[in-house]
Amino acid sequence: MEKKHIGELEELVLLLIVMLKEDAYGLSIRKSLQEQANRTVTIGAVHGTLNRLESKGFVESNLGGATESRGGRRKRLFTLTASGKKVLQKSRDVKVNLWSQIPELSINKI
């Protein structure tokens, strides 16, 4: 079985999808990346990341209802899959394990 890993931007996007709940779509994710992580990325980079995460099976998408404020266009809404949750947990666990092995960089000393 192929091991699946995620990069930093993929991890941030997955976390934001969980945070944004039913409002997780490209533009809201891009805005939240700026506000929450101080990361400025293009909408193309967000969509590329979302497509990659979906192809890896970490997120699913479906179209929301059309709205007048969007000129009748529908939002592509994203949700985390069970595999997405597992890869986030694995990423967190690896980082926590590494941090715990470096006492001179513990949170209390930074």
N, C-alpha and C positions, 0 to 999 in steps of 0.2 A: 504494500500500500504506500502510495506517495505521501510523504510528509508535506503538510501545507504550512507555510509561514506567512506572516503579514509584515509589511513595512510600517514605518511610523505613520505615514499619512493614512494608510489603510486602517490602522488601529484607531486613529483619531476619528475617522469617518464612522467606523463601527460604533464607537462610544457615543458619538453624536446622534446616530440613528436611534440608539436606545434612549438617549436623553430627550430627543425631539418627539418621540412616540409617533402619533398619527400625523405629525407635521414634518416628517422626514422626507424631503425632496431636495433636488439639486441646489436650488437657490437658498433655501433655509440652512442647508448644511454648509454651504459656502460662507454665509453670514455668520453662522455659529463658529466656524473655524477661525474667523477673524476675531470675534468677541471672546471666545473661550480659550483659544490656544495662541492668539496673536499671530496667526498664520494667514498670509494673503496668498490665495491661489486663484487661478482662473476658473471659470465655470467649466471649461473644457477639461481641466485637470480633475475637477470634482466628478464630472460625468465619466471620465475615463476610469477613475478609481472605483466608482459605483459599478460600472460594467465589469471590471475585473473581479470585484468582490462577488458579483452575481454569478459570474462564470465559475468561480471557485466554490460556489454553493453556500457562501456565508451570509448572503442577503437574498431576499426575494422582492420583486416589485410588482405593482399593479397600478392601473390608472385610476385616479380619483375622478370625481365629477367635474364637468366643465363649469367654469365660472365666468361671469360677465367681466369681472375685473381683469381676467387674463385673456380677454378677447375670445372667449369660448374654448380656449385650450385647456387640456386636462393636465394635472400634475401627475408625474410618475412618482409614486410613494414607495418607500423602502421600509422593510422590516427585517429584523435579525432572525436568522434560522438557528436551529439547534447547533449546527456545525459552527456558525458564527459565534455563538455563545461559548462554545468549547475553545475555539481558537483565541478568543479574548481572555478567557480564564487561563489558558496555557501561557499566553504572552505575559499576563500579570504575574503568574507564579514564577516564571523564569526571572523576571526583573526583581521581584521581591527576594528570591533566593540569592541572586547576585548581590543586591544591596546589603543583605544581611551578612554577607561574607566580607564586607569592607567596613569595619567599624569606624575607621577614620573619616568616612564619608556619611556616617549616620546622620539622620535628620537633625538631631540635637547638636551636632558639631558643625553644621553648614551655616 
